[in-house]
Amino acid sequence: MASFQPRKIIEVLNEYNVAYVLIGGLAAIFHGSPVSTGDADICPKRSAENLQRLAAALRAMNAGIFSPDAPSKGHAFTCDATFLDQMEMLNLATDYGRLDIAMTPSGTRGFDDLSKSAETFAIKNTDVPVASLADVIRSKEAAGRLKDQRTLPLLREIQDKTNQ
């Protein structure tokens, strides 16, 4: 599998003008979490035009559907707006590492909900739309996964310090 290069994933998404919000562990890192992650998670805007741009970006990254038994590039799939619109969650392997797409992350109503309070961070002149820490926490609480439950106390502590 390709080494994880989140900046390259973000650069490609931005190059194709994909409307998205970064969510999950990588979003938490932007807010100060020291917990590392091995993938990027995004919530894209679910419009036909945006899904066409997302499909083009995924093709540029040679995305394949990730599974533990898949080849390093993942399983080939029909990477177009129609396919993406039918998915709620998609786990991908790309030339730049893992990319997970959630159309409606747990505890949210999707892109329109998350984009209202998203913050923009910059990495070397590349703007990154990042879910607010409150939204990251809300989503992790709703997901209820063990790995999320382990990081929630730390994220709440960061939130408390930020709100002081």
Legacy VTK file of the C-alpha trace (Angstrom):
# vtk DataFile Version 3.0
C-alpha trace
ASCII
DATASET POLYDATA
POINTS 164 float
0.000 0.000 0.000
1.137 3.530 -0.739
2.527 5.602 2.098
0.027 8.001 3.641
0.448 11.473 2.139
-2.558 13.498 3.326
-1.294 16.753 1.833
-1.204 15.174 -1.642
-4.760 13.849 -1.235
-5.931 17.341 -0.250
-4.013 18.944 -3.121
-5.679 16.649 -5.666
-9.150 17.248 -4.209
-8.530 20.999 -4.354
-7.045 20.819 -7.860
-10.334 19.299 -9.054
-12.377 21.873 -7.079
-14.108 19.224 -4.990
-16.359 20.687 -2.295
-15.663 18.635 0.849
-15.044 18.862 4.566
-12.197 16.950 6.183
-13.542 14.860 9.069
-12.332 12.136 11.434
-8.898 11.675 12.931
-7.103 13.956 10.489
-9.555 16.761 11.268
-8.876 16.162 14.961
-5.132 16.545 14.307
-5.755 19.977 12.758
-7.434 20.920 16.038
-4.468 19.770 18.111
-4.962 16.053 18.694
-1.674 14.154 18.989
-3.343 10.854 17.991
-2.014 9.771 14.606
-4.176 8.390 11.841
-3.446 6.355 8.757
-6.165 7.742 6.524
-7.986 10.859 5.423
-11.753 11.027 5.849
-13.901 13.449 3.885
-17.557 14.353 3.572
-18.191 15.674 0.051
-21.045 17.834 -1.123
-23.569 15.496 -2.687
-24.404 17.322 -5.909
-24.064 15.843 -9.392
-21.434 18.395 -10.405
-19.379 17.908 -7.271
-19.542 14.128 -7.499
-18.280 14.404 -11.096
-15.322 16.460 -9.830
-14.748 13.983 -6.991
-14.776 11.057 -9.427
-12.185 12.830 -11.604
-10.000 13.479 -8.546
-10.280 9.836 -7.470
-9.307 8.662 -10.954
-6.284 11.012 -10.819
-5.273 9.333 -7.535
-5.807 5.847 -9.036
-8.337 5.040 -6.320
-9.527 1.490 -5.764
-11.879 0.045 -3.175
-9.889 -0.913 -0.100
-10.187 -4.269 1.598
-7.597 -6.159 3.622
-7.310 -8.801 0.890
-7.195 -6.280 -1.962
-4.088 -5.587 -3.959
-2.171 -2.525 -2.792
-4.132 -0.295 -5.194
-7.486 -1.730 -4.083
-10.206 -3.263 -6.224
-11.135 -1.490 -9.445
-14.593 0.111 -9.565
-16.680 2.276 -11.853
-15.476 5.644 -10.624
-18.192 8.028 -11.725
-20.768 10.365 -10.183
-23.564 7.797 -10.478
-21.631 5.191 -8.493
-20.536 7.721 -5.859
-24.110 8.960 -5.412
-25.196 5.418 -4.534
-22.622 5.097 -1.762
-22.982 6.230 1.842
-19.469 5.134 2.802
-16.518 4.265 0.615
-13.090 3.093 1.800
-10.418 3.634 -0.820
-6.752 2.964 -1.440
-5.032 5.652 -3.537
-1.555 6.510 -4.794
-1.281 8.667 -1.640
-2.680 6.248 0.930
-6.115 5.584 2.371
-9.068 7.885 1.720
-12.472 7.240 3.248
-15.575 9.021 1.956
-18.650 9.414 4.161
-21.669 11.073 2.589
-23.446 11.394 5.936
-20.993 10.888 8.811
-22.454 9.538 12.053
-24.317 12.168 14.044
-24.473 14.645 11.146
-26.671 15.500 8.197
-23.739 15.542 5.782
-21.853 18.265 3.947
-24.377 21.089 4.363
-24.467 20.475 8.114
-20.687 20.216 8.542
-19.749 23.060 6.196
-21.680 25.599 8.317
-19.107 25.474 11.103
-16.071 24.139 9.199
-12.820 26.008 9.622
-10.224 26.609 6.939
-6.633 25.700 7.718
-3.687 26.191 5.384
-0.928 23.716 4.628
1.779 25.352 2.536
-0.684 27.621 0.685
-3.271 24.854 0.318
-6.603 25.593 1.987
-8.155 22.700 3.868
-11.825 22.829 4.931
-11.878 21.054 8.298
-14.892 20.053 10.378
-15.127 21.994 13.631
-13.845 20.209 16.702
-17.399 20.166 18.079
-18.558 18.376 14.917
-15.673 15.886 15.064
-16.642 15.113 18.663
-20.350 14.878 17.781
-19.617 12.423 14.984
-17.266 10.273 17.041
-19.821 10.141 19.885
-22.540 9.036 17.466
-20.332 6.419 15.791
-19.704 4.782 19.158
-16.688 2.808 17.951
-14.152 1.718 20.562
-11.335 3.658 18.887
-13.494 6.801 18.962
-14.444 6.287 22.601
-10.734 6.139 23.474
-9.959 9.504 21.840
-13.075 11.394 22.957
-11.743 12.411 26.415
-8.671 13.957 24.780
-10.750 15.773 22.158
-13.074 17.138 24.858
-10.045 18.351 26.812
-8.728 20.157 23.725
-12.181 21.663 23.216
-12.344 22.843 26.827
-8.928 24.516 26.553
-9.879 26.134 23.263
-13.114 27.521 24.718
-11.407 29.124 27.732
LINES 1 165
164 0 1 2 3 4 5 6 7 8 9 10 11 12 13 14 15 16 17 18 19 20 21 22 23 24 25 26 27 28 29 30 31 32 33 34 35 36 37 38 39 40 41 42 43 44 45 46 47 48 49 50 51 52 53 54 55 56 57 58 59 60 61 62 63 64 65 66 67 68 69 70 71 72 73 74 75 76 77 78 79 80 81 82 83 84 85 86 87 88 89 90 91 92 93 94 95 96 97 98 99 100 101 102 103 104 105 106 107 108 109 110 111 112 113 114 115 116 117 118 119 120 121 122 123 124 125 126 127 128 129 130 131 132 133 134 135 136 137 138 139 140 141 142 143 144 145 146 147 148 149 150 151 152 153 154 155 156 157 158 159 160 161 162 163
